[in-house]
Amino acid sequence: MKYSIVFFFLLSILGVSCVSHKEQIVDLPNPTSLLADSITTPPVLLSVTRLFIVHDMLVAYEQRKDTLFSFWKLPECQYLFNAGVKGQGPNDFLILDRNFVESKEGFKVFELPSNRVKELKIDSSGTFKLISEQRLKVNQMPLNRFLFLADSSYCFLSQDDKYEYTLLDKKQDTHQFSDYPFDLLKKDKGDDNNFVYNKLTVSKPDGEMFASFYVYIKMMRIYNRHGEMLNEIVLEHANSSLDNEEKITYYPYPPCADNKYIYVLTKQEEPILEVWTWNGELVERYSLDKKISNFVVSNKYHTLYAVNKDIEDKIYVYKLPL
């Protein structure tokens, strides 16, 4: 069975009064079924908050554990080591945002309670060292849905209910941007827009763009690093909850991305992985045979790595025929 979506290509600029609007109806591809290989691991994956890949290693961030990160050699998922202590010491970590970005020597994290960006040096031999940290000068806390963008700029959810996002540039100046997609969901008196229009975000690894997927709407938006909306894409059969008391979750899990594709999992009877380009084209849909709660995709190995929150000794591996 085929479905259709409506693509709304919007070119909007901060403060600009006019918008170019182009509509196109495109057939969605039927999903391709994929079967997972299972890798049995030591029972250490107790409650994975986020999977990500840096320097040819799969990394599991587990917010609830005292040791926050475990590292696995790719492509075989061989366990290497764990590191990163939860605490308030100079080399410890408080709660981290779920978006991580690879750096030259390791990766960067954002610490929510302190508004600090921390960079870590790592290697497969077990090196794990804090090499820099910077406290962001912004009068907002916490900075939810934090994203690393190019040119030392960052993006996060706005606390101004008129706008979706705040952009923090390299001069530490802030700019509010992006109107909410009003009248697509039922809103009760007193509800904040960022609660009603909850969304999951992901940045392109080069920091030039980011995408957002609305949890309760079959809808996504793509922006450049300056906060200009490039695409707004709405499925034709998007589930509007204007007349429903209960919201329907469509995008339940954080997306991941490489410089070519965006990957996002939908909540249906069977998990469907959608693969989008950064131009807003849906190029593939994959039906997965396992229930998964967290995943990441390696562009190098054309492989999806995933875990199930209820199974602590398995990593699922899907080969993606992209």
C-alpha positions, 0 to 999 in steps of 0.5 A: 500500500502506498501513501502520499505526503505533501512537501511544503518548501518554505524559504524563510528568514529571521524577521522576513515578512514574506515566504516562498511556498511550493507544494508537491505531492510525492508517493512514499516508498513501500517499506523494505523488510529488514532482519536483524543479526543479534550480538550477545554482549556482557550484560552492561547495557542496562538503560541506554539513554542514547547511542552515538558513534565517534572515531569508529566506536559505538558509544552508549550513554547511560544516564542512570548509571554511575559510569556514564559511557561504554565504548564498543569497537566497530564494526563487530561491536567488541566491548572496549571499556567504560568511562565518565563518572557521574558527580560534581567533581572537576572531571565528573559529569552532571546530566548531559543532553542527549546530542553528542558531536564528534570532535578532532580528538574525541567528542563534545557534550553539553551539561544541562545543569551547568550550561557547560560545553565539555570536550573529551579526548578518547581513543580505543585504548581507553583514553578518556580525558576532559580537555576543555570546557566552556560555560555559555553566557546565556540567561536560560536554564536548562537549554533543552534539545541542545544542538551543536552548529557550525561556527561555534553557534548553538541552538536550543528550545526557546523559553519565549512561547512565541518562538520554537528556538533560540540561536546562540551565536559565536558572540554569545548573542541570542536570536529567537526564531521559528513560529509554531505550526499552530492549529495542528494539535489541540491546546488546552488553556495554560498549555505551553506551545513547547509542550503541545508541539513537542519535537525531537531534533538532530543536527547535521554533523558538519553543523550547517543544518538541523532537523526537527520531528514533531512527536505528535504530528507526522511532520518535520522541518529543516533549518540552516545554521542561521535559523532560516527554515528551508523545508517543512514537510507534512504527511498528507494523512498526518494525524491531527489531534484537534478533535482527540482527547489523547495525542497519538505519538508518531515519532517517539525516539530521537533521530540520528544523522550523517552528512547525507541522511537523517534517520528517524523511527516511527511508532507503528505496529511494526517499527518503521525507519524513515530515511530522509535527505537534507533536501527533505526527500524521503528516500527509503522506509525500512520495516524492522523485525525487532522492537528497539528503543535506541539506535544509531546508523554508521554511514561507513558500514551502512549499518544500523546498531540498536538496543531494546531497553528491556534486553541488556545483553543484546545489540541488534545489527541491521545492514542498510541497502542504501 
